[in-house]
Amino acid sequence: MATYKKRGNKPSTKEERKKKVEEESTTAEVFNTLDEGASKAETWVADNQKYIYIIVGVAIVAVLGYLGWQRFIQEPKETEAANEMAQAQNYFANAMNSAGAERDSLYTMSLNGGEGKYGFLDIIENYGGTDAANLARYNAGFAYLHTGNYQEAINHLEDFKSDDEILAALAVGGIGDAFMQLEQPEEALDYYDKAASMRSNEFTTPKFLLKASITALEVGENNEAEDYLTKLRDEYPESPEAEQVPVYLGQAQANN
């Protein structure tokens, strides 16, 4: 009786056997290359172990140093600056609710200090890099704006940096107000436009859309004025500024 002998996966031809050998050779070369690479890496680590430890040590010291600086230097400095600025903020708040010479005097005291306490300018000088110093720039800018020192207002408001929804737009719009007082409406328009577009909310956006439209009319940019007013009317119909749209929109359309 004949018996069937299973041949399995053994190559049956010379070409197949040659191909099999080449594949095995290639696989061996790959593993040899990996082994050589691993060996070189191990050798490099061993040879440079001292420098690796130094680099890791420096990184650890830097992280610990930053955490220590943040906790023991920066945070106390922030607290101290905020406490020192409290009196200046009181002067500023009272000035906003006053009029005439008293108002100007309170704004000046908010800038320069009083009753043995720092003003905004002192906070900026002595507590640079703190949140309090940054906010002091904002307040100082508006104190200068309200007392007629428009260039200083621009300087301080430009230095103020914030991601706050309201304050960021008000600072940019305040620069526009200062340029208007300096009789530079073209520059003012640029800042009003920026203030209106940098945030979208029911308070600052309609406020500066209206200012931008009025300024655009003043410099003869009637198409721009119409665009600002149309946006104000369509997107912020419930705002107080929207009530003034018909008057100014009529002017813009009449001049086109």
C-alpha positions as CSV (number, residue, x, y, z in Angstrom):
1,M,0.0,0.0,0.0
2,A,1.4,3.3,-1.0
3,T,2.0,5.9,1.8
4,Y,1.7,9.7,1.3
5,K,4.7,11.5,2.7
6,K,3.9,15.1,3.7
7,R,6.6,17.5,2.4
8,G,5.7,20.4,4.6
9,N,7.2,23.9,3.8
10,K,10.6,22.6,2.5
11,P,11.5,24.4,-0.7
12,S,11.0,22.1,-3.7
13,T,13.2,24.0,-6.2
14,K,16.6,25.4,-6.4
15,E,15.2,29.0,-6.7
16,E,13.0,28.6,-3.8
17,R,15.9,27.3,-1.6
18,K,18.0,30.2,-2.7
19,K,15.3,32.7,-1.9
20,K,14.8,31.1,1.5
21,V,18.5,31.4,2.3
22,E,18.6,35.1,1.2
23,E,15.6,35.9,3.4
24,E,17.2,34.2,6.4
25,S,20.4,36.0,5.7
26,T,18.6,39.4,5.5
27,T,16.8,38.7,8.8
28,A,20.1,37.9,10.4
29,E,21.7,41.1,9.2
30,V,18.8,43.1,10.6
31,F,19.2,41.6,14.0
32,N,22.9,42.0,13.8
33,T,22.4,45.7,13.0
34,L,20.0,46.1,15.9
35,D,22.4,44.4,18.2
36,E,25.3,46.6,17.0
37,G,23.1,49.8,17.5
38,A,22.1,48.8,21.0
39,S,25.7,48.0,21.8
40,K,26.8,51.4,20.5
41,A,24.1,53.2,22.5
42,E,25.1,51.3,25.6
43,T,28.7,52.3,25.0
44,W,27.8,55.9,24.4
45,V,25.8,56.0,27.6
46,A,28.7,54.5,29.5
47,D,31.2,56.9,28.1
48,N,29.1,59.9,28.7
49,Q,27.5,58.9,32.0
50,K,29.1,61.8,33.8
51,Y,27.7,64.4,31.4
52,I,24.2,62.8,31.4
53,Y,24.2,63.1,35.2
54,I,25.2,66.7,35.0
55,I,22.5,67.5,32.5
56,V,19.8,65.7,34.5
57,G,21.0,67.4,37.7
58,V,20.9,70.9,36.1
59,A,17.4,70.2,34.9
60,I,16.3,69.1,38.4
61,V,17.9,72.2,40.0
62,A,16.3,74.5,37.4
63,V,12.8,73.0,38.1
64,L,13.3,73.2,41.9
65,G,14.7,76.7,41.6
66,Y,11.7,77.9,39.6
67,L,9.3,76.3,42.1
68,G,11.1,77.9,45.0
69,W,11.3,81.3,43.3
70,Q,7.5,81.1,42.5
71,R,6.6,80.1,46.1
72,F,9.1,82.1,48.2
73,I,9.7,85.2,46.1
74,Q,7.1,85.8,43.4
75,E,4.0,84.9,45.4
76,P,4.9,87.1,48.4
77,K,5.9,89.9,46.0
78,E,2.5,89.7,44.3
79,T,0.7,89.9,47.7
80,E,2.8,92.8,48.8
81,A,2.3,94.7,45.6
82,A,-1.5,94.2,45.7
83,N,-1.6,95.4,49.3
84,E,0.5,98.5,48.5
85,M,-1.8,99.4,45.6
86,A,-5.0,99.3,47.6
87,Q,-4.8,103.0,48.5
88,A,-4.1,104.1,44.9
89,Q,-7.1,102.1,43.7
90,N,-9.3,103.9,46.3
91,Y,-8.1,107.2,45.0
92,F,-8.9,106.1,41.5
93,A,-12.4,104.9,42.3
94,N,-13.2,108.1,44.2
95,A,-11.9,110.2,41.3
96,M,-14.4,108.4,39.0
97,N,-17.2,109.6,41.2
98,S,-16.0,113.1,41.6
99,A,-15.8,116.2,39.4
100,G,-13.7,119.2,38.7
101,A,-10.6,120.0,40.7
102,E,-11.3,117.3,43.2
103,R,-11.4,114.7,40.5
104,D,-8.1,115.7,39.0
105,S,-6.5,115.8,42.4
106,L,-7.6,112.3,43.2
107,Y,-6.4,111.0,39.9
108,T,-3.0,112.6,40.5
109,M,-2.9,111.0,44.0
110,S,-3.7,107.7,42.5
111,L,-0.7,108.1,40.2
112,N,1.8,109.5,42.7
113,G,0.5,108.1,46.0
114,G,-0.6,109.7,49.3
115,E,-0.9,109.2,53.0
116,G,2.4,107.3,53.0
117,K,1.1,104.8,50.4
118,Y,2.4,104.0,46.9
119,G,0.7,105.3,43.7
120,F,0.4,103.4,40.5
121,L,3.7,104.7,39.2
122,D,5.5,103.5,42.4
123,I,3.9,100.0,41.9
124,I,5.1,99.9,38.3
125,E,8.6,100.9,39.4
126,N,9.0,98.7,42.4
127,Y,7.0,95.6,41.6
128,G,7.8,95.0,37.9
129,G,6.8,91.6,36.6
130,T,3.8,91.3,39.0
131,D,0.1,91.2,38.1
132,A,-0.3,94.3,40.3
133,A,2.2,96.3,38.2
134,N,0.5,95.3,35.0
135,L,-2.9,96.4,36.4
136,A,-1.2,99.6,37.6
137,R,-0.3,100.4,34.0
138,Y,-3.9,100.1,33.0
139,N,-5.1,102.4,35.8
140,A,-2.3,104.8,35.3
141,G,-3.2,105.0,31.6
142,F,-6.8,106.0,32.4
143,A,-5.7,108.4,35.2
144,Y,-3.5,110.2,32.6
145,L,-6.3,110.1,30.1
146,H,-8.7,111.8,32.5
147,T,-6.2,114.4,33.5
148,G,-5.3,115.4,30.0
149,N,-1.8,113.8,29.7
150,Y,-2.7,111.9,26.6
151,Q,0.8,110.7,25.4
152,E,1.5,109.2,28.9
153,A,-2.0,107.6,28.7
154,I,-1.0,106.0,25.4
155,N,2.4,104.8,26.7
156,H,0.9,103.1,29.8
157,L,-2.1,101.5,28.0
158,E,0.2,100.1,25.3
159,D,2.3,98.5,28.0
160,F,-0.7,96.8,29.6
161,K,-1.1,93.2,28.7
162,S,-4.3,91.1,29.4
163,D,-6.5,88.4,28.0
164,D,-9.4,89.7,30.0
165,E,-12.6,89.9,28.0
166,I,-13.3,93.5,29.0
167,L,-10.1,95.1,30.2
168,A,-8.1,94.2,27.0
169,A,-10.7,95.9,24.7
170,L,-11.1,98.9,27.1
171,A,-7.3,99.5,27.1
172,V,-7.1,99.5,23.3
173,G,-10.2,101.7,23.1
174,G,-8.6,104.1,25.6
175,I,-5.6,104.5,23.3
176,G,-8.2,105.5,20.6
177,D,-9.7,108.1,23.0
178,A,-6.2,109.6,23.6
179,F,-5.5,109.9,19.9
180,M,-8.9,111.6,19.5
181,Q,-7.9,114.1,22.1
182,L,-4.6,114.6,20.3
183,E,-6.6,115.4,17.2
184,Q,-5.4,112.4,15.4
185,P,-8.7,110.7,14.3
186,E,-7.1,108.4,11.7
187,E,-5.0,106.8,14.4
188,A,-8.0,106.7,16.8
189,L,-10.1,104.9,14.2
190,D,-7.5,102.2,13.9
191,Y,-7.7,101.6,17.7
192,Y,-11.5,101.7,17.8
193,D,-11.6,99.2,15.0
194,K,-9.2,96.9,16.9
195,A,-11.1,97.3,20.2
196,A,-14.4,96.4,18.5
197,S,-13.0,93.4,16.7
198,M,-10.7,91.9,19.3
199,R,-13.6,90.8,21.6
200,S,-17.2,90.0,21.0
201,N,-19.5,90.9,24.0
202,E,-22.5,93.1,24.8
203,F,-20.4,95.8,26.5
204,T,-17.2,96.7,24.7
205,T,-18.1,95.6,21.2
206,P,-21.1,98.0,20.6
207,K,-19.3,100.7,22.5
208,F,-16.4,100.8,20.1
209,L,-18.4,100.0,17.0
210,L,-20.2,103.3,17.7
211,K,-17.0,105.2,18.3
212,A,-15.5,103.7,15.2
213,S,-18.5,104.7,13.1
214,I,-18.5,108.3,14.4
215,T,-14.8,108.7,13.8
216,A,-15.1,107.1,10.4
217,L,-17.7,109.8,9.5
218,E,-15.3,112.5,10.8
219,V,-12.5,111.4,8.5
220,G,-14.8,110.9,5.5
221,E,-14.8,107.1,5.5
222,N,-18.5,106.8,5.0
223,N,-18.6,103.3,3.7
224,E,-16.7,102.1,6.8
225,A,-19.0,104.1,9.0
226,E,-22.0,102.4,7.4
227,D,-20.4,98.9,7.9
228,Y,-19.8,99.6,11.6
229,L,-23.3,100.9,12.1
230,T,-24.9,98.0,10.2
231,K,-23.1,95.5,12.3
232,L,-24.0,97.4,15.5
233,R,-27.7,97.4,14.5
234,D,-27.9,93.8,13.4
235,E,-25.7,92.1,16.0
236,Y,-26.3,94.2,19.1
237,P,-29.8,95.6,18.7
238,E,-30.4,95.6,22.5
239,S,-27.4,97.7,23.3
240,P,-27.8,101.4,24.3
241,E,-25.5,102.3,21.4
242,A,-27.9,100.8,18.9
243,E,-30.4,103.5,19.7
244,Q,-28.1,106.0,18.0
245,V,-27.6,104.0,14.8
246,P,-30.4,105.7,12.7
247,V,-29.0,109.2,13.1
248,Y,-25.4,108.3,12.1
249,L,-26.5,105.7,9.5
250,G,-28.5,108.4,7.8
251,Q,-25.4,110.6,7.7
252,A,-23.2,107.9,6.3
253,Q,-25.7,107.0,3.5
254,A,-26.3,110.6,2.7
255,N,-22.6,111.3,2.1
256,N,-22.1,108.2,-0.1
